[in-house]
Amino acid sequence: MARRNGYGRQPDGWSAAGRAGTGPYGTPPPPGREQAPRHGCVTVLMAPFVAAARFQRPGREDRLADSAMSGARVARTCIGLGATVWLFYAYSLRQGAKDVVDDKLTEMLIAAAVLMVVGPLAVGAFVVAARPPLRDRYRRRLPGPLTAFGVLFGAAALLAFSFRRDLHDRLFGGVGDVGLILSLLIGLTSLFLVPFVLTSSVLCVHHSFRTADVHEVLPPLLSPVVVVAMAVLQAIDGPPVNAPQGVWFLFLAGAPLSVTALTFWELRRLRTRYGITLRGALGR
């Protein structure tokens, strides 16, 4: 079996991500046609979205790029977002809008805390189970996933703190004008953090916390864990809208079932088209 960069046989259409092939974040502009730089208000408005993409998208240049798998993940994410929008549009809220937002922020923090434990444990087990010299190679690739985990958790915690006026008064109430300035700065920071955290939350699930930087088999293996953890949190918290039990059950079960089916398809495609298996990734 022919090998290329340790991945096994590579059929036509395979390309490495990054500078060596198709860009991991989209097709690069043709030579001589550079993208025009953004200025002014556009740069400011796009800053949180650009920053979230930079932290949450995989960055390893020699990773495998498969357009069908990428398209399936995008479709999965869009369908999930569409189902959420439809649920809130079709049924009335059970609580006030502010309470719903607070619940979702709390849910996000808890989900991030769960993922901060489950994700590193899964990646760590993968690295430990790999045989040398693969183990050292995977260890050198860990900064990507760790950055994605840390940035999202830190930003979500800071955003939750920015909404707690009681904590602001307790911490800054006794320092006079300095406290007022600090509270104002925190409020302005929240304008950046809201779109940044929301975008990061979508991208971290879509890219499975950049675990493709370690190896291509990790995102399909970790995706069901992420989605099941979020579904459990939503089930405990209850429906945010006055939807029938059947609709709410389908909404909760749809994400884990669809992501699990997509996982089996991705692993099969990696095995049949590229010769990439979990056993091979571990060097066994």
N, C-alpha and C positions, 0 to 999 in steps of 0.2 A: 504493500500500500504506500503510495507516494505521500510524503509528508511536507507540510509547509508551516513553519513556525511552531511545530509541535502539535498541530491541530488535526493531523490525519489527512485523508484525501480532500481535495478542494475542487468542487465542480465549477463549471463556468458560471460567472455571476457573483462569485465570492470576492470580497475586497476587504482589506484591513481598514479599520477606522482611523481617522487622524490624517496626518500629512501624507502617509504612505498610500492612501486610497481615498474612498469616499468619506467626506467629513462626518464625524459623529453627530454633528448638530445640523446637518443639512448639506446640500450640494454647494461647494464653494463657487464663487463667481468665476466666469471664464477669464483667462489671462488678458490683462489689459483693461478689464472692466471691474474696477474695485468699487465696493459699496460706498456710497456717499456717507460721510460721517453725519451723525445727528447733532443738532445744536439746540440750545435754548430750552424751551418748555418741553419739547419732545424728549430730550435727554433726561430731564428731571422726572417726567411722567413714566418713562420706561425703565428708570433705574431699579426699582424693586423687582421688576420682572426679569430684567437682565441679570441682576445679582442672584436671584433664586435659581435661574437656569445655570449659571456658572457654578454654583455650589452643588446642585443636585444632579446634573447630567454627568454620565461617565466621561472620563477624560483620557483613558489609556488608548494610545494611538494604534496599537497593534491588535486591538480586540476585533472579533469577527463582526462584520456588519451585514445583516440579512434584511432586505427590504420587506419581505413578507412578514417576518416576525415583528419588525418595528411597526408595520402597518396594523398588525393584529393588536399590538399593545395600545396604539393610539385609538383604535376603534373601541377597545375595551374601556379605556378611560372616558372617551366621549359618551359612550352608552351609559356608563355609570353616572356621569354628570347630568346627562339628559334625564335619566330616571329620577334623580334627586330634584331637579328643577320642576319636573312634571308633578312630583309628589307635593311639593310646596304650593304649586299653582292650582292643583285640582282640589285640595282640601284645606280647610281653615286651620289656623294655628291653635294649638291647645293652650298656649301661653302667649304673653306679649312678645313682640319682636325682640325686645331687649333681653328677656329671659331666655329665648331660644338661642340668641347669639352667645350669651353667657354659658349656656349649657354646651354649645358646640365648642367653645374655646376650652372649657373644662374637659370635655371629651377628647379634644385634640391633645391636651397636655397629658392626660392619662394614657392615651394611645402612644404618644411619643415616649412616655416613661416605660411602657411595656416593650416597645420596639427597641428602646435603648438597652434592654436586657436580652430579649429574644434574638434580635439581629446580631449583636456581637457574639453571642453564644453560638449561633448557627455558623457564622463565618469563622469563629475561632475553632470550632469543632472540625470544620472543613480543612483549615490550615494544619491543625495538629494531626489529622488523619492522613494528610498527604505525605508521601515518602520523599526523602531528600533526592535530588536538589529542588524538587518542586516546592517543598515547604518553605524554603528560603525565598524562592521567587514570589510566592503568594504573600509572604510576610512583608515583603517590600512594597506590595500593592495595597496594603491596608489603609494608608492615609486618606485615600479617596472616600471609602465608606465611613470612616471615622469622622471626617470633615462633614459629610452630609448629615450624620446623626447629630453631631454636636451643634452645628449651626441651626438646625431646625428646632432642637430642644431649647437652646439658649434664646432664640428669637421668640418662640412661643411663650417662654417664661417671662421674658421682658415685656411682651405685649400684654400678658395677663396682669402684670404689675402696673402697667400704665393705665389700666382701667380701674384699679383699686384706689379710689380717692381717699378712703379711710387710711390706707397705708401712707399715702402722700402726706396727709395731715399729721400722722403720727411721726413720720421721719423728718419732715421738713417744716413742721409748724413752728418749731422753736427757734428757727434761724432767720426769721424776718424776710427781707427782700431776697436773700440768697435762696431760700426755700421756694419763693414764688418763681424765681427764674428757673430753678431746677424743675419745678412742676411744669412750667411752660415748655422747657426743652423736652421733657418726657412726652408731653402731649404732641409736640411736633414730630418726635421720633415715631410715635404710634401711627402717624399718617403714612410713614414709610413701611412700618412693620405689618400693617394689616394686609396690603397686597402681597408683601414679601412672604408672610407666613402662609397665606392662602395658596399662592403659587407654589411655594416649596412643598406644601402638603400634597398637592396634586402630583407634582413631579417626583417626589420621593417615593410615592406608591407606584407611579408609572415606571420609574427606573430602579425600583427596589433598592433604594439607598445606595446607588452606585456600586452594587456588588459585582456588576459586570467588570469593574476594574480589577477584581481579583480573579474571576473566571466566568466564562459564559454560562455555565450550568447553574450558577447560584441564583440569578434573578428568577427563573421559573420555579426553583425550589423554595425560595423565600416568599414569593408573591402570595401564595395561599395563607401563609402564617400571618402576614400583615393584614390581609383582608378579613380573615377569621377573627383576629383580635379586635378589629374595629367593629365587626358585626356583633360580637359578644358585648362590647361596650354599649352599642346602640340598643341591643335587646334588653340590657339591664336598665338603661335610662328610659326606655319606653318610646313610643312614637311621638315626634314633635308636632304632628298634625292629627286631626280627627279623621283618620283613615280607618276603614274596616279592617278587622283582624286578618282577613285573607290577603288583602292588599299589602299590609305591613309585613306579613310573613313572607310573601313573595319578594318584597323589596329586600328583606334581610337575607333570605336564602339565595337570591339571584346572584349576588356578588361572589360569595364563596364557591358556588357551583360553577359559575362561568369561568372564574379564575382557575379553578382546579382543572377544568376541561382544557383551558388554554395551556396550562402547565404541561399536561400530558402531550399535547400537540407539539409544543416547543421542544420538549425533550426528545420526542420521536424525530422531529425534523433535524435536530442537532446530530442525532445518531445516524440517520439514514442518508443525509445529504453531506455531512461534514465529518463523520466518523468520530464525533465528540460524545463521550459518555462520562458518567460520574466516576466509574471505575478507572477509566483512562485519565481523568482529571486528577485523581488521587495517586496515579502511578502504580495501580495494582492490576 
